[in-house]
Amino acid sequence: MNNIISKEYQAPILLIVIAVFLIVPVYITGRTDLPAATLVVASCACFFGAVFLMVTRPEEGIPADVASFFSIGLMESYARVAAELGASGPAHFIPDGNKVRQFNPARNFRRIPKPNLTAIVPEPESGGIFSVPSGMPVMAHLQRSGKLRIPHDMPDIYTAISEAERDLIHVADEVEVTEEGESVVVRFREFRFMPACEEIRSESMKICQIAPCPPCSLAGCILAAGTGAVWNIEGIAPSPEKNEMLITFTRMKDEHPPRDEGPDTRH
């Protein structure tokens, strides 16, 4: 494989193959039950990550303003599936060992469930859907390549988010991370995914909160991995006239110990 496919494209292509492998049985069988919904969720996450890794390359590849539209259909599909299953709450980023998982709560959500292998949690007070956040494959790829290490001090975490978004995946010219009370605000200036944001905004801004795109999801993943705490998306505010994106994360009460950043913790 090393001789046929360039190294930087191996991870994205593998994710696309996995996404196709997961979604094909659903289309063939026409099933609409919970296992089928789980496959759709997993396929969406893999495809999000693959597209993001392939197109955020300033020196080559598809222009970011065009590539930003690739994930719209899957974001809308995931949000629709989540809503039909009664789990249309905003994305929560939950640390789970060496990974971060996304949890979309149901309406009667009162407490955060512990991550497990079950995709759909039916409990009345902690019901919702677990999935792979679209930013997780990106974070894992950057860690494996040695370009990203997850710190555990808040100032260093903010720096890691800024450098990852600006210098490693090039989604914005400037990325500013600040604290506002109990929340963390990430501001993207000259945001290259703005065309997709405008398109989704015309449909429903709630889609972005339920199924955030890889750039926004990556920030949540780094926050959760670094702090060992659960963070949820409190708000997303695109500003097309300024070409800026503002996303606010709020720290939840349920916490998990932060992971050590050694060779054995990398994906």
C-alpha positions in Angstrom: 0.0 0.0 0.0 2.9 2.3 0.8 4.2 2.0 -2.8 0.8 2.7 -4.4 -0.8 5.3 -2.3 0.9 8.4 -0.8 1.3 8.2 2.9 -0.7 11.3 3.7 -3.7 9.8 1.8 -3.6 6.3 3.4 -5.6 7.2 6.6 -8.4 9.1 4.7 -8.8 6.4 2.1 -9.0 3.7 4.9 -11.7 5.8 6.6 -13.7 6.0 3.4 -13.5 2.3 2.9 -14.7 1.7 6.4 -17.6 4.2 5.9 -18.7 2.4 2.8 -18.4 -1.0 4.4 -20.6 0.2 7.3 -23.3 1.9 5.2 -23.7 -0.7 2.3 -25.5 -3.3 4.5 -28.1 -0.7 5.5 -28.9 0.2 1.9 -29.0 -3.4 0.8 -31.3 -4.6 3.6 -33.4 -1.5 3.8 -33.5 -1.9 7.6 -34.6 1.0 9.7 -34.1 -0.4 13.2 -31.6 0.6 15.9 -28.7 -1.5 14.6 -29.1 0.1 11.2 -29.1 3.6 12.8 -25.9 2.7 14.7 -24.2 1.7 11.4 -25.3 5.0 9.8 -23.9 7.0 12.7 -20.5 5.2 12.6 -20.3 5.6 8.8 -21.0 9.3 9.0 -18.2 9.8 11.5 -15.7 7.9 9.4 -16.6 9.8 6.2 -16.5 13.2 8.0 -12.9 12.4 9.2 -11.8 11.2 5.8 -13.0 14.2 3.9 -11.6 16.5 6.4 -8.1 14.9 6.3 -8.1 14.9 2.5 -9.1 18.5 1.8 -7.5 20.6 4.5 -4.2 20.8 2.6 -3.5 24.4 1.4 -0.8 23.4 -1.1 -2.9 20.8 -2.9 -6.2 19.1 -3.0 -9.8 20.4 -3.3 -10.4 24.1 -2.4 -11.7 24.3 1.2 -14.8 26.3 0.2 -15.8 23.5 -2.1 -14.8 20.7 0.2 -16.8 22.2 3.0 -20.0 21.1 1.2 -18.9 17.4 1.3 -20.1 16.8 4.9 -23.4 18.7 4.7 -25.5 15.7 3.6 -24.1 13.5 6.3 -24.5 16.2 9.0 -28.2 16.6 8.0 -28.7 12.8 7.9 -27.2 12.3 11.3 -29.2 15.1 12.8 -32.4 13.7 11.3 -31.6 10.1 12.6 -30.9 11.5 16.0 -34.1 13.5 16.1 -36.2 10.5 15.0 -34.6 8.5 17.8 -35.5 11.3 20.2 -31.9 12.3 20.9 -31.7 15.8 19.4 -29.7 17.5 22.2 -26.4 19.3 21.5 -23.2 17.2 21.1 -21.4 16.4 24.3 -17.7 15.3 24.2 -16.9 12.6 26.7 -13.4 11.3 27.3 -13.3 7.5 27.2 -9.9 6.1 27.8 -7.7 6.9 24.8 -10.6 8.2 22.8 -13.4 10.8 22.9 -17.0 9.9 22.3 -19.9 12.1 21.3 -23.2 11.9 23.1 -26.4 13.5 22.0 -29.0 13.4 24.8 -32.7 12.9 24.7 -35.1 15.6 25.8 -35.5 14.2 29.4 -31.7 14.1 29.8 -30.6 14.8 33.4 -27.3 13.1 33.9 -24.4 12.0 31.7 -24.1 8.2 31.2 -20.8 6.5 31.4 -19.4 5.6 27.9 -19.9 1.9 26.9 -20.1 -0.2 23.8 -23.8 0.6 23.4 -24.6 3.2 20.8 -28.1 3.9 22.0 -28.8 4.5 25.7 -32.5 3.9 26.6 -32.4 4.9 30.3 -35.0 7.6 31.1 -32.7 10.1 32.8 -29.5 9.5 30.7 -30.9 8.5 27.4 -29.3 9.4 24.1 -26.9 8.3 21.3 -23.2 7.6 21.6 -21.2 8.1 18.4 -17.7 8.8 17.1 -17.3 12.6 16.9 -16.3 13.8 13.4 -13.2 15.4 14.9 -11.9 12.2 16.6 -10.4 10.6 13.4 -8.6 13.9 12.7 -7.3 14.1 16.3 -6.1 10.5 16.2 -4.4 11.0 12.9 -2.5 14.1 14.1 -1.5 12.2 17.3 -0.2 9.2 15.3 1.8 11.5 13.1 3.4 13.1 16.1 2.1 16.5 15.2 -0.3 16.8 18.1 0.2 16.0 21.8 -2.7 16.6 24.2 -1.7 18.8 27.2 -3.6 18.9 30.5 -3.2 22.5 31.6 -5.8 24.9 30.3 -3.5 27.5 28.8 -1.6 24.7 27.0 -4.9 23.1 25.8 -6.0 26.5 24.3 -2.7 26.7 22.5 -3.1 23.1 21.2 -6.5 23.9 19.8 -5.3 27.1 18.1 -2.2 25.4 16.6 -4.1 22.3 15.5 -6.9 24.3 13.8 -4.6 27.0 12.3 -1.3 25.3 11.5 -2.0 21.6 11.1 -5.4 21.5 9.3 -5.5 25.1 8.1 -9.2 25.8 8.6 -8.7 29.4 9.5 -6.1 32.1 9.3 -6.5 32.9 13.0 -7.9 30.8 15.9 -8.4 32.4 19.2 -9.4 30.5 22.3 -10.6 32.4 25.4 -12.5 31.8 28.7 -15.8 33.4 29.3 -17.0 32.5 32.8 -17.5 28.7 32.9 -17.3 28.5 29.1 -14.6 28.3 26.5 -15.0 30.2 23.3 -13.2 29.3 20.1 -13.2 32.0 17.4 -12.2 31.2 13.8 -11.2 34.2 11.7 -11.2 33.8 7.9 -12.9 30.5 8.4 -12.6 28.3 5.3 -15.7 26.2 5.9 -18.0 29.3 6.0 -19.8 28.4 2.7 -21.1 25.1 4.3 -22.0 27.0 7.5 -24.2 29.3 5.5 -25.9 26.4 3.7 -26.6 24.6 6.9 -27.8 27.8 8.6 -30.4 28.1 5.9 -31.7 24.7 6.8 -31.3 24.8 10.6 -28.6 26.0 12.9 -29.5 23.1 15.3 -27.8 20.7 12.8 -24.4 22.2 13.7 -25.0 21.6 17.4 -26.2 18.0 17.0 -23.7 17.0 14.4 -20.8 19.5 14.4 -18.4 19.6 11.5 -14.8 18.3 11.9 -13.2 21.7 12.8 -15.7 22.4 15.6 -15.7 18.8 16.7 -11.9 18.7 16.9 -11.9 21.6 19.4 -14.4 19.7 21.6 -12.3 16.5 21.3 -9.1 18.3 22.4 -10.9 19.9 25.3 -12.4 16.6 26.5 -9.1 14.7 26.1 -7.0 17.3 27.8 -9.2 18.1 30.8 -10.7 14.6 31.3 -14.1 16.4 31.6 -17.3 16.4 29.6 -17.9 19.4 27.4 -21.0 20.3 25.4 -21.7 22.7 22.6 -23.6 25.6 24.1 -23.8 27.7 21.0 -22.5 28.3 17.5 -22.6 31.7 15.9 -21.4 32.1 12.3 -20.7 35.6 11.0 -20.6 35.3 7.2 -20.1 39.1 6.7 -16.9 38.9 8.8 -16.0 35.3 7.7 -15.8 34.3 11.3 -17.2 31.4 13.3 -17.7 31.5 17.1 -18.3 28.2 19.0 -18.9 28.1 22.7 -18.2 25.0 24.9 -19.5 24.5 28.5 -17.8 22.2 30.9 -20.2 19.7 32.5 -20.0 18.3 36.1 -19.2 14.7 35.2 -15.4 14.3 35.0 -13.0 11.5 34.0 -9.2 11.4 34.8 -7.1 13.0 32.1 -5.2 10.5 30.1 -1.3 10.4 30.1 0.3 11.3 26.8 2.7 8.4 26.4 3.4 6.1 23.4 0.9 3.5 24.8 -2.0 6.0 24.7 -1.8 6.9 21.0 -4.1 5.4 18.5 
